[in-house]
Amino acid sequence: MRIAANTRTGKSPASRPSRRATRRVGAAVLALPLSVALALPLAAPAAAQGPGSGTSYLEPDEIPERQPQSVEEGQDLPGLPEGVDVDRIEWMSDRWANVYINTPSMPESPVLVQILLARDWYSQPDRDFPSVWALDGLRARDDESGWTLATNIQQFYADKNVNVIMPVGGNSSFYTDWDQQPEDGKTYKWETFLTQELPAVLREGWRTSEQRAVTGISMGGTAAMNLAQRHPELFQFVGSFSGYLDTTSTGVPQAINYATNDGAGYDAQRMWGPYGSERWNENDPKQHTGNLKDMTVYVSAGNGNAGPYDEEGPIPGYPANPAAFGLEAMSRMTTQTFVRAAQADDVNVIAKYRDSGTHDWPYWQYEMTQAWPYIAQTFGLSEEDRGVKCAAVGKIAEAEKRQRSQNLGTCTTNEYDAANGGKVQDFRNGRVYWKKDADKAWATWGRIGARYSAMNGPSSWLGYPTGEEHQIKGGFFQQFENGAIYWTPQTGAVEVKSDIIDAWGKHGWETGAFGYPTAPAQQVAGGGAVQQFQNGVAVRDKDGKVRMIEGKIGEKYIEAGGPADSSLGFPRSEEIKVKGGAFTQFEHGNIYWSASSGAHIIKYGKIFDAWGEDKWEQGRFGWPIEDQQGIPAGGEVVKFEHGEIREINGNIQKDPR
C-alpha cells in the first residue's frame, strides 16, 4: 500500500521518489499510521553499509519515452481459457516483451503484462523456465510497471535463468476481485486474471514452467501473500516487501480505505465489503498462514527512520517525508503481527527487519536482491542458472573490446552455438556474433540488435552481421550478409534485403527522395514482394527485378492494392518524368501524376489507345483527373482535365471540352 506524499504534480511515485517529496501530511490524515509508528522504538539511522548499499538505483526524473522495437499482432496459443487471447506483443528489446492480453475477467481493454525473458531464452529454445512475479504498489500506472521505472530489475535479472513477470495497472486494486467495481467504471478481477488466465498464457506462449515465485511491494506485498495463501498450488515462494500483512486489526481497514481513496478515489468497502465482513477476513494474511506451510516465505520491512536513501528531517533520525515514515512503520507492525501468527502455525518465515528505511523504491530494489538467493534455492537452480560466471574469448573477446564505447556491459552467458557452426555470446546490453571461419565477430545492440534477435538472428535470411552499427543522417544502420537493418526514431528498426538496398541506393538511399523504409517487405502470393518507404515503395516482381515507385504514384499504387490486389500488376518501369508531371508503367496500365491533377490510373486498352492518338497528357485532353472506372449502363470512362473518353460496347466516344 504505497501512498505518495506529494499528490499535487500528478506524477507517478515511481518518477518522484518520496525523498524528493517533502509536503507535510496533516496529523489527522496520518493519525493511524503515525500512532502505530510511534509505538516502535526509535532506532539510529543505518550505517553506510546498510540496506541498498552497493546497488545502482534508477531514479527517473520523468517517465521515460519508450518506443517498441517491433509489434506482433497476437499469438495463436492452444489451451487458453475461453475468451482469453493475446491481442499483441510489443518488443521493447529482445529480452523485454510487453504482452497485451484480452481477458473476459477485465474486458474493457487488453491487460498489459511485462515479461523479462530468461538469460538462456534464445540459446535453449526447448527449455521452460521458472518465473518470478513482481507486483506493483498502490499507485500502479497503466503504461509501465514501477519495477522497470524505478529499479534495476531488468539489469539484475539479465544473467539469471528465470522469466520475470510484471502485471501492469491495478491502481489501488490490491490485485483482488472486487465485490463492487470501482466508481470510475473499471473492472477489477485481478485475482481471477492472475490465477486462472495468466498462467496458461505464460505456459503456452512464453515457455514458463510451473515453478513460480510471487513478490510485491507495499500493496503488492499484501496481494502477493493473499494470492499465495488462496492459491498455494500455484506458488512455491512468496515475498512481501513492506506489505501490509494484517488487514483487519483495529484501524487498519480504515487506513487501507484512506490509501485507496488517496490513490484513485476508491472506496475500499467496494473491494471487500463493509469493514469486519467475511471478505475482509478472507483477505487478511495473518489469518491464513497455515496455507503457507509448503512454501518459502520472505517478508521485510524498515521501521520508518531515515536511512541511506532518505533526506533527514528536523527531528534527528526521522525522514523529512512523514508519509514515508508512517507507512513503513505501519508495514513493520503488520508484518510483525503476521510473523507471530505464522510461527504459531509452525510456518517458517524468513523475516528481515531493517534498522532504518522508509516506504520507497530504493529499499524495495535492495529487498529484490536479498530475496533472490532464497528464490533460487526454492527453485533448485544450479549455480550457473543463479547468475553465470562468464568470460569472452577469441574473436568475440576482440569484438567486445572494439565495442566497449557502445557499453555492451558485462557478459551474461558464455558463448554458445549459432547457425552454421557460428557462435554468439550475450552481454547485458547486446550480443556478439561470430560466423565460422570469419576474421572478425560483430556486436549488435540497441533497437537494431533487438530487431535482429526478434528475427532469430543469424538463422534468419539476414545471416550474420558483417560490420558494426553506423550512424547516418537521421538514424543508424548495420550491415548483414544478405541485407541491413535501418533505424530512426520515426520508423523504428526495419530490415531490408540487399537487392532492394541496391535499387534504393540508385536514388540516394536514406538521403534521397525515398527516405527510410517504414515496414518490412511483404511477400506477394505467387512471387514478388513490396516494401514501403517514407516517400514511396520498392517492388520486386516475380522475376526478381526491383523497381522503386516514388511519391504520389507509389501511394496510389499501394492504395489500389499493389501487385497483389490491384488491376495493374507489377511495375515495368520506375517513374518517367514528362512535361508537367510523371508516370509509371505497370503490367496492365499506367499511373499518371501532375501537381494539378493528382495521381490516377488508366488501364491499357481502347481508352488508353484513343488518348494516345491525341498525344496522351500533352494533347488536347490533358491529364486524367479520376481513375478509370465503370459506367453503370455498361462500359468504362476516364475523365481528363479537358474532357472525357468513354468505351461503350467496344466503341470509343471522345468528348473534348
N, C-alpha and C positions, 0 to 999 in steps of 0.2 A: 504494500500500500504506500505508494510514493506520492507525496504532496510537494509540489514546487513552492518555494517560499515566495516567489515573485510571479504574480499572475497578470501583471499589467501589460507585459510586452506581447503576450500571446505566443511566445516561442516555446518549443519543446524543452522540458527539463534536460533532455539529452544534449541540447545545444547550449544550455545555460546552467552549468553545474551550480549546486547550491552555495558553494563557497564564493561565487561571484554575486549571488543574490543576497542582499542584506536588509531587505524590508523586514521590519519588526512585525511579528504576528501578535495580535492582541491577546491579552491573558485569557479573556473569555473564550476566544476561538480555540486555543490550545489548552484549555484548562485541564482536560482529562489527560492528554499525553504528558503534559508537564507535571501534573500531580503524580502520575506514575513514575516519571523520570526522577523526581526529587526523592523518591524512596530509595534510589540507588546510592551507594557510597560514591563520593566524588573521587575519581582516580586522576593521577597526574597524566598529562599528555604522553603519548608513546614516544619512545626514542626514535632516532632516525632509521634504525633497522626494523621498525615496526611494520604493520600491515601495509602492503603496497610497495615497500622498498624494493628497488630493482626492476619494477615494471615500467613500461613505457605507456603512459596514459594518454589516450587520444581525447582531446577536448576541443571539439569543433566550435568555432565562434558562431557559425551559421550552419544550417542544414546544407550539406554539400549537394551540388548539382550532379546527379548521376544519370548517365545515358547507357542503355543496354548495348552490348556489342552486337547482339543479334536477337531476333524474336522468332520463336517457333509457334505455330498455331496448333495447340492441343497435343495430346498423346492418346493413341489408341491402346488403352490398357485393359486387359482382361480382369475379371474377378473383383470389380469395384462394386460397392453398394449401389442399389438402384438410385438413379438421379445424380450420382457423383461422377464427374469427369474433369479432365484438365482443360481449362479454357485456353491457356497459352503459357509459354515459358520465355522469360526474358533472361538472357545470359549476360550477367554483369561482368563476369570474367569466366575463364574456363573452369574455375573452381567454385563459382558463386552463381547459383540459379535462383531466380525469382519465379516461383511456380504459382499460378493463379488457378484456384480450384472452384468449380461450380459445385455447390452443395445444397441439397434440399433443406438442411437444417438452418442455414442462413442465406436465403435466396436472393437478397437484394442485389448483391454484386459478388463476383468471384473473391474468395478469401485468399489473400497472399500469404505464402509460406516461403521464407528464405531458406535455402539449403546450401551449406558449405560442404563440398564433396571431400571424401576421404583422400588421404595422401596418395594411395595406390589405385584410385578410381580408374585411371586410364591404363596403368601398367598391369592391372589384374582385372580384366573385363569380365571374368566369370565369377568373381567373388562378391558375396554380400557382406555388408559392413554394419557393425553396431551403430547406434545413434545416440547422440546427446541432445536433448531438447532444452532450449533456453527460453523461458517465458519472460515477458517484459513487465514493467512496472505500471502503476496506476494510470499514468498519462501516456500510455502506449499510442504511438502515431499510427495512421492508416497507410503510410507510404514506406516506412522502413522501421526495422526493429531498433530499439535503443541499444541493443548489444553491438550492432555494427556502427551505430552513430557515435557511441561514447566509450567503447572499449576496443582492445586489440584482439578480439575473439578470432578474427579472420587470420591474423598472423600467428596467434598462439596455437591454433589447431592445424596449421598448414602442414606440419610434419607428423600428424597423428592419424591413425587409420580408423577414424570414425566419421560418420556423416553428422553434421551439426544442423539441427532443425530449429528454426526460429519463426513461430507464427507471428504475423504482423496484424496490428489492430487490437480491438478489445479494450479501448479506453474505459477504465473503471468497471470492467466486466467481472473481475476475479475469475475469468476463464471458466465460468459455470453456466448452467442452464437457468435462465431467469424464469421465475414464476409468472411475472407480468413483464412484458417487454418495455425497454426504456421509453421515456416520453417522446423522444425525437424520432420514433418510428423504426429504429434499428431492431434487428432480431438478434438476440444473444442466446445462442445454443452452443456455446463453446465446448462444453464437456462432451456433447454428442459429436461434434465435429472432430475433436481431438482424439476421442477414444473409439469411435465407431466408423469414422470415414477416412481420416488422415492416414492411419496405419496401412490401409490397403493401397493407397496411392504411393506411399513410400516403399512398400514391399514390391509392388508390381512395376513401378516406374523408376525407382531410384536405388534398387539393389540394397535395401535396408533390411537387416536381419531382425529377429525377434528379441535381440538384446537392446534394451532401452534404458537410458537414464533421463529423468526429468528433473530440471533445476529451474529456479526462478528467483527473481529479486523482488523484495517488498510485496506488493500484491501478487506477483508471480510466484513468490515463495509460498504464500498461503495456498495458491492454486495448485502448485506442484505437489504439496503434501496432501491436499484433498484428492487430487487425481490418483496419486499412488495408493491412498487408503481405499478409495472407492473402486479402483481397478488394479488390484495387486497382481493380476495375471499379466498385465502389460509391462510392468516396470520391475527392474532389479535394483535400481538405485534411485534415491530421491534426495534432492538438495535444496535447502531453503537458505537464501542469503538475505538476512534482515526481513524475513517474513513475519506475518502475524499469525501465530500458531495457537492462539486462544481467541475464538471469535464470539464467545457467549458470556464471559465473565462481566461483572457489573461495569457498565460504561463502555465496554468495547464495541458492541453493536452501534451505539450512537457515534463513536469515533469513526467507525467504518462508514456510517452514513454521511458524516461530515466530509470524509475523504471522497466518496463517490459524488457528492454534491459539488464539492470544490473542483473535482477533476473534470466532470462532464455535465453537472447539473442533474444528476440522477438520484432518485430516492432508493436507498438500499433495501427498503422494505418491499420494493417491487422485485428485488432479486430473490430473497429467501422468505418473503412474507413478514408478518408482524414480528417484532422482537420477541424472543422466547418461544417461537413456533418450532415445530419439529424440523423444518428445513434448516433453521439456524443450527440446531443440534447436529443434523446430518453433515453439516459443513464446518464443524468445529474440529480441527486437527487433534486437539488434546483428548477428545472423547473416543478416538478410534485408533489409538496407537497399536492396539493388538493386531491390526491388519498388516503391520509392517514387519512382523517377526522374521520373514524370509527375505528381507530387503536390507541393503546398506543404506543407512540414514545419516545424512550430514546436515548439520544446522550451524549457523554462525550469526553473530550479532556483535556490534560495538556497544558502547554504553552512552554515546552521545557527546562525550567530551571531545574537545578539539584534538584532532590527530594530524598526521603529516600532510593531509590534503585540505585542511581547513584554515580559514582565517580566524584567528583568535579574537574574541570579543572583549568588551571592557572588564568582564569578570575573568580572572586568570583561570585557564584550563577549560573554559567554556567557548564554544564557537560563536562567531558573530551572527550566525544564522540560527535563531531559536527553533525554527521548524525542523531543521535537520537534526538538532539535538533532541527535541521532544519525540519525533517519530522513531529515531533509533533507540531511544530509551524505552519506548513502548514495545518495540520489537524485541529488545533484550528481555523485558519482563515476561512477555507472552512466550518467548522461546524457552525461557527457564521453566515456566509452568508446563509447557509441552514435554520437556525432557524429564521432569519429575513424573509425569503421567506415564511416559514411555518406560521409565525404569520400573515403575510399579507393575507394568505388564511384561517385564523381563525382555524388553526390546533394547538392544544395544544401540546407542546413539553416539555418533562422533560429533561432539559439541565443541565449537570454537568460540569462546567468549573473549573478545578483544579488549585490550586495556584502554582503548580510545577509539575514535572514529564515529562519523555521523552517517546520515542516511543519504549516500551519494555514490555515484558510479565508480570512482577510483577504488573504493573498498570492495565493491562487488566484482570488479575485474580481478582484484587480488584473491578473493574467495574462489573465483573460477579456477585460478591456477592451483590453489590449495586443495580443491576438491578433486582435481584431475587424477592424482595417484590412486585415490580410493575408487574412482570410476573405472580406471584401467584395471585395478585389481579385481573389482567385481566382475568385469567382463572377461577376466582371464587373458588379457592381451599379452603378447610376447613383448620382450624389451624393445624389439625393433618397431613394433606397432605403437608403442607408447611415445615414440619420438626418436627418429632414426639418427644414428651416428654415421655420417656420410662424408665423402670427400670426392672432389672432382679429380679425374686423372686423364692423361693422354691429351687427345685433340680437344676433348670437352673442357679440360682444365685450361688449355690455351685460349679457347673461346671465352671462357669465364673471365680470364684476366683482361682480354681485349675489351670486354663489355662492362667492366666494373663501373665506368662512369654512368652506365644506364641503371645502376643499382639493381642488379639481379637478386641481390641478397644472398643469404647462405643457402646451401643445398638442403633439400628436404627428402631426397632419395639418393641412393647410389644409382649409377647408370643402369638402364635396363634395355631389353631388346626392342627394336623398332622394325619397320618394314624392310624387307630385302636385306637383312643382315646388318642393318644400321643400329645405332644406339641413341638413347635420349636420356637426359637427366633433368629432374625437376629442381627448381630453385624457388625461393619464396615469392619472387616477382616475375618469374618467367621460366623458360625451358631452353635447353641447348640440345641441338640435333646434329648427329654425325652420320653421314652416308658411308657405307662400307667403301674402303679404299680412297676416300676423299682426302685431300690435303688439309682441309680445314673443317671445323664444326662451326655452326652458326646459331646464334641465340634468337629467340622470339620473345616478346614481352608485350605488355600493354594490350591495347584493343586489337592490334593486328595479330598478336600471339594468341589472344582469346579466340578470335575467329578461326585461325588455323587449327587450334585444338578442337574447336567445335566441329570442324570438317573432318576430324580424325587424322590430323597431322600428315605425316609422310605416307600414310595409307590412302590418302585422298588423291584425286587427279593432279593436285599441285605438286606432289612429290616432296623432296627435301628442299629446305632453304639453300640458296646459293650465294647469299650476301647478307649484310646487316640491314637494319632499317635505316632509311634515308629520309631526311626532311626535304620537302619540296614546297612550292608555293601553295599555301593554304592547307597543307596536310603532310602525310607521310606515306611511304610505300616500302614494301620489301619484296625482293625477287625470289622466286622459287623455280624449280626445274621446268615447270610447264605453265608458268604464269606469274602473277603477282597479286598482292593484296594492297589496296589503297584505302586510306582512312582520312576523313575530315570530320570536324565536329558536326557538320550539317548532314553528311551522308552515312556516317558510321564506317565500319570496315567492310569492304566489298572485294571479292575475288574476281579476277579477270584472266581468261585464258590467253596464251601467247599470241594466237592468230588475231584475236580481237585487239590486243595491245598493239600489234603491228599496224593494223588498219587505222586504229585510233591515232597512232603516232604520226601518220601522214598528215594529220590535222593539228599536230602540236600537242598531243596528249592533254594533260590537265590544264595547260595554259592556253589551249586553242579554243575553237568555237564550241566544242562539245562539253568542256568542263570535266568533272569527275563522274565515274559510274555511281549509280544510286541504288542498284539492286543486283543480285547475282543473275547470271544468264538463265533464261527459262527455255527448256527444251521444247521443240515443236514436234508434235506427233508425226511420225514418218520421216523425221530427219530435220536438221537445222536447229537454230537457236536464236533468241532475241535477248539483248541486254540493253537496259535503259541507262542513259547518261543524263546529266543535268540539263543539257540542251540538245537532245537528240537520242538516237538509238542505233545500236550495232546489230546487224542481221547476218547470220551465217546461213547460206542456203544449203540445199541437200547435197550439193557437190563440194561443200566446204569453202566456198568463196564468201568472204566477209565484206560487207559494204556498210558505210556509215551514212545514216539518213539524218539530216540536220534539222534543227529548229522546228518551225511550224509544220513542215512537211512530215517530219518524224512524229510529231504529236498527232497529226491527222491519221497517219498510218496506224499507230497504236490504238487510237480512239476507234478506228474502223475494225480493229481486231487483229492487226498484224498479219503475218503469213498464215496463221492457223485458221482464223475466223473471218477475215475479210475476203472480198471477191478479187483482191489484187494479186495475191500470191507473193512470191519473193521478189525483192528488188533486182533489177537488171542494170541499174546504174546508180551512181551516187548523184548528188544534187548537180544539176546542169544550170548554169547561170544564163539568163537571156535578158534582153532589154526589158526593164521594168519589174523583173522578178526571177523566178526559178521554177524548175520542175524536176521530178524524179520518175524514172521509168520502172515499171513493175511487170510481172509476167502477163497480167491481164488488163493493164491500164496505166494511167499516169496520175500523179498528184501535182497540181499546179498551185503556185503561190505568188501573190503580189501584195504589197503593203495595203493597197486599197481594197482588194477583193478577199483576202484571206486564202486559206488552203482548201482546195476542193478536188474531188475525184471525178475523173472521166474514164470510163472503160473503153477498151478497144472495140471497134465495131463501126456501124454505119454512121452514128452521130460523130464519132471521133474523125472518121474519114471526111465527112461533109465539112466539119470545122476546118480540117486541114486544107481543103480546097480553097478556103478563104484565108490561108496563111496563119492558122491557129491563133494564138493570143496577139500576134502582131497585125492581124487582119481586122475586118470591119466589125466582128463580133466582140473582140477583146477577150478579157479574162473570164473564166467561169466564176459565177458568184454563188452557186449552190452545187452540191454533189449531184451527180446523175441519179435520177430517181424515176420510179414507175409512175404511169398515168392511170388513174382509176379505171378509165374506159378501155385500157389496154395500150401497151407501148411504153416508151420512155422519153424523158425530156432532160435537157441541160439548159439552164438559164445562164446567160452571159451578161457582161456589162451593157452590151448594146443589142440585146435581142435574145432569142432562144432557138434551139434546134430540137425538133421532135422526130421520133421514129414511130410511126403508127402502121401496123400491118405490113412491116417491111419497107414502107415508103418514108422518105425523108421530107420533112417540111421545115423550111428555113423562114424565120420571122425576124429579120433585122429591124432595128429601131434607130 
